[in-house]
C-alpha cells in the first residue's frame, strides 16, 4: 500500500505516517488502533508481541 492509501484507510496523515515508517516518530495509541482495524489485525501483532495475525474478536457496540 502507498502512504496515501494508508491515509485514506486510516485517517493518519501521510506526513506523520512517513515519519513513522522512517523511525522518526512513534505511533500513538489511536494510530495503532486505526492501523489494526484497517489491516484486520491486532495491536499486539503490530507491536511485535505476537506472531498471530488474526485480530481478537471485536466487541460490538451497544445499541
N, CA, C and O atoms as a DFTB+ gen file, in Angstrom:
252 C
 N C O
     1  1       0.831      -1.185       0.000
     2  2       0.000       0.000       0.000
     3  2       0.874       1.245       0.000
     4  3       1.940       1.278       0.615
     5  1       0.407       2.252      -0.692
     6  2       1.126       3.525      -0.646
     7  2       0.743       4.275       0.628
     8  3      -0.236       3.929       1.289
     9  1       1.506       5.284       0.960
    10  2       1.198       6.086       2.139
    11  2      -0.141       6.791       1.986
    12  3      -0.864       6.963       2.967
    13  1      -0.479       7.198       0.780
    14  2      -1.770       7.842       0.528
    15  2      -2.901       6.841       0.758
    16  3      -3.936       7.199       1.320
    17  1      -2.715       5.599       0.333
    18  2      -3.736       4.574       0.552
    19  2      -3.919       4.304       2.050
    20  3      -5.042       4.115       2.518
    21  1      -2.813       4.287       2.795
    22  2      -2.896       4.096       4.245
    23  2      -3.641       5.280       4.861
    24  3      -4.475       5.091       5.746
    25  1      -3.352       6.480       4.408
    26  2      -4.037       7.661       4.915
    27  2      -5.539       7.557       4.668
    28  3      -6.340       7.858       5.553
    29  1      -5.917       7.135       3.474
    30  2      -7.335       7.014       3.151
    31  2      -8.014       5.935       3.994
    32  3      -9.176       6.088       4.370
    33  1      -7.305       4.851       4.293
    34  2      -7.882       3.744       5.053
    35  2      -7.937       4.011       6.556
    36  3      -8.783       3.458       7.259
    37  1      -7.029       4.861       7.047
    38  2      -6.913       5.040       8.499
    39  2      -7.184       6.456       8.989
    40  3      -7.559       6.649      10.146
    41  1      -7.002       7.429       8.139
    42  2      -7.116       8.816       8.568
    43  2      -5.824       9.367       9.144
    44  3      -5.778      10.521       9.572
    45  1      -4.769       8.552       9.160
    46  2      -3.465       9.011       9.647
    47  2      -2.839       9.885       8.563
    48  3      -2.748       9.474       7.406
    49  1      -2.413      11.075       8.931
    50  2      -1.801      11.994       7.988
    51  2      -0.618      11.343       7.283
    52  3       0.190      10.668       7.920
    53  1      -0.512      11.541       5.980
    54  2       0.550      10.921       5.186
    55  2       1.930      11.337       5.677
    56  3       2.845      10.514       5.719
    57  1       2.089      12.601       6.048
    58  2       3.377      13.073       6.557
    59  2       3.754      12.390       7.865
    60  3       4.906      12.007       8.067
    61  1       2.774      12.241       8.747
    62  2       3.014      11.536      10.012
    63  2       3.371      10.081       9.746
    64  3       4.293       9.540      10.357
    65  1       2.634       9.444       8.828
    66  2       2.890       8.036       8.528
    67  2       4.285       7.851       7.932
    68  3       4.962       6.866       8.226
    69  1       4.710       8.789       7.104
    70  2       6.055       8.740       6.527
    71  2       7.112       8.767       7.635
    72  3       8.080       8.008       7.596
    73  1       6.920       9.640       8.616
    74  2       7.870       9.730       9.738
    75  2       7.866       8.449      10.569
    76  3       8.908       8.024      11.068
    77  1       6.682       7.832      10.716
    78  2       6.585       6.572      11.453
    79  2       7.376       5.497      10.718
    80  3       8.132       4.747      11.335
    81  1       7.203       5.421       9.400
    82  2       7.934       4.423       8.605
    83  2       9.442       4.626       8.691
    84  3      10.198       3.654       8.692
    85  1       9.880       5.867       8.763
    86  2      11.305       6.182       8.809
    87  2      11.887       6.049      10.217
    88  3      13.094       6.203      10.405
    89  1      11.042       5.768      11.197
    90  2      11.512       5.643      12.573
    91  2      11.762       6.973      13.248
    92  3      12.408       7.019      14.295
    93  1      11.262       8.062      12.671
    94  2      11.446       9.390      13.251
    95  2      10.336       9.742      14.235
    96  3      10.404      10.751      14.937
    97  1       9.323       8.896      14.271
    98  2       8.168       9.152      15.121
    99  2       7.549       7.818      15.504
   100  3       7.594       6.868      14.722
   101  1       6.971       7.735      16.695
   102  2       6.277       6.527      17.131
   103  2       4.783       6.665      16.894
   104  3       4.245       7.771      16.838
   105  1       4.128       5.526      16.759
   106  2       2.682       5.520      16.642
   107  2       2.049       5.937      17.954
   108  3       2.523       5.565      19.028
   109  1       0.976       6.710      17.867
   110  2       0.173       6.958      19.063
   111  2      -0.737       5.745      19.253
   112  3      -0.864       4.913      18.355
   113  1      -1.359       5.647      20.401
   114  2      -2.293       4.553      20.656
   115  2      -3.389       4.552      19.595
   116  3      -3.705       3.504      19.033
   117  1      -3.966       5.711      19.317
   118  2      -5.069       5.808      18.359
   119  2      -4.603       5.443      16.945
   120  3      -5.342       4.782      16.215
   121  1      -3.417       5.853      16.549
   122  2      -2.905       5.493      15.225
   123  2      -2.704       3.988      15.114
   124  3      -3.010       3.391      14.082
   125  1      -2.192       3.376      16.176
   126  2      -2.007       1.930      16.181
   127  2      -3.363       1.232      16.067
   128  3      -3.499       0.250      15.337
   129  1      -4.350       1.732      16.778
   130  2      -5.709       1.186      16.710
   131  2      -6.270       1.304      15.299
   132  3      -6.859       0.355      14.782
   133  1      -6.089       2.464      14.676
   134  2      -6.592       2.684      13.315
   135  2      -5.926       1.725      12.325
   136  3      -6.595       1.179      11.448
   137  1      -4.624       1.519      12.460
   138  2      -3.917       0.586      11.576
   139  2      -4.393      -0.845      11.797
   140  3      -4.590      -1.587      10.835
   141  1      -4.578      -1.238      13.049
   142  2      -5.042      -2.593      13.343
   143  2      -6.413      -2.836      12.726
   144  3      -6.662      -3.904      12.165
   145  1      -7.296      -1.861      12.824
   146  2      -8.623      -2.009      12.217
   147  2      -8.534      -2.058      10.696
   148  3      -9.188      -2.889      10.066
   149  1      -7.735      -1.180      10.103
   150  2      -7.617      -1.118       8.643
   151  2      -7.002      -2.393       8.070
   152  3      -7.392      -2.832       6.988
   153  1      -6.041      -2.993       8.785
   154  2      -5.358      -4.186       8.292
   155  2      -5.926      -5.479       8.876
   156  3      -5.384      -6.562       8.658
   157  1      -7.025      -5.348       9.620
   158  2      -7.714      -6.503      10.198
   159  2      -6.752      -7.400      10.983
   160  3      -6.657      -8.605      10.749
   161  1      -6.052      -6.775      11.911
   162  2      -5.115      -7.489      12.768
   163  2      -5.242      -6.922      14.182
   164  3      -6.149      -6.135      14.453
   165  1      -4.351      -7.311      15.072
   166  2      -4.396      -6.797      16.444
   167  2      -3.263      -5.798      16.677
   168  3      -2.257      -5.791      15.967
   169  1      -3.452      -4.972      17.673
   170  2      -2.398      -4.040      18.044
   171  2      -1.183      -4.804      18.565
   172  3      -0.050      -4.357      18.385
   173  1      -1.404      -5.948      19.208
   174  2      -0.292      -6.778      19.674
   175  2       0.561      -7.251      18.498
   176  3       1.787      -7.294      18.597
   177  1      -0.085      -7.605      17.386
   178  2       0.665      -8.041      16.206
   179  2       1.493      -6.884      15.653
   180  3       2.657      -7.066      15.297
   181  1       0.899      -5.705      15.581
   182  2       1.627      -4.537      15.076
   183  2       2.814      -4.190      15.964
   184  3       3.833      -3.697      15.479
   185  1       2.682      -4.448      17.275
   186  2       3.751      -4.133      18.221
   187  2       4.798      -5.235      18.317
   188  3       5.793      -5.087      19.026
   189  1       4.577      -6.345      17.601
   190  2       5.534      -7.443      17.632
   191  2       5.424      -8.318      18.867
   192  3       6.361      -9.045      19.199
   193  1       4.290      -8.256      19.551
   194  2       4.102      -9.045      20.769
   195  2       3.543     -10.435      20.499
   196  3       3.530     -11.286      21.388
   197  1       3.082     -10.666      19.270
   198  2       2.553     -11.968      18.882
   199  2       2.820     -12.189      17.397
   200  3       2.973     -11.235      16.633
   201  1       2.872     -13.442      17.003
   202  2       3.014     -13.787      15.592
   203  2       1.665     -14.079      14.952
   204  3       1.590     -14.348      13.753
   205  1       0.605     -14.029      15.743
   206  2      -0.740     -14.320      15.256
   207  2      -1.306     -13.079      14.590
   208  3      -1.527     -12.057      15.240
   209  1      -1.540     -13.179      13.266
   210  2      -2.021     -12.018      12.513
   211  2      -3.512     -11.752      12.697
   212  3      -3.964     -10.616      12.555
   213  1      -4.284     -12.810      13.016
   214  2      -5.726     -12.651      13.128
   215  2      -6.061     -11.745      14.310
   216  3      -5.422     -11.824      15.359
   217  1      -7.067     -10.882      14.137
   218  2      -7.450      -9.999      15.241
   219  2      -8.224     -10.762      16.307
   220  3      -8.749     -11.849      16.064
   221  1      -8.281     -10.175      17.476
   222  2      -9.127     -10.707      18.530
   223  2     -10.579     -10.478      18.119
   224  3     -10.854      -9.628      17.272
   225  1     -11.509     -11.229      18.711
   226  2     -12.923     -10.960      18.414
   227  2     -13.252      -9.503      18.776
   228  3     -12.878      -9.020      19.845
   229  1     -13.943      -8.827      17.887
   230  2     -14.306      -7.424      18.104
   231  2     -15.525      -7.322      19.009
   232  3     -16.431      -8.154      18.948
   233  1     -15.535      -6.304      19.838
   234  2     -16.686      -6.020      20.687
   235  2     -17.690      -5.246      19.851
   236  3     -17.340      -4.249      19.219
   237  1     -18.923      -5.696      19.846
   238  2     -19.966      -4.996      19.103
   239  2     -20.469      -3.827      19.961
   240  3     -20.716      -3.992      21.155
   241  1     -20.618      -2.652      19.350
   242  2     -21.135      -1.522      20.116
   243  2     -22.565      -1.795      20.581
   244  3     -23.363      -2.410      19.874
   245  1     -22.861      -1.323      21.782
   246  2     -24.209      -1.499      22.308
   247  2     -25.159      -0.568      21.589
   248  3     -24.815       0.564      21.251
   249  1     -26.350      -1.062      21.363
   250  2     -27.345      -0.242      20.651
   251  2     -28.308       0.376      21.614
   252  3     -29.215       1.098      21.202
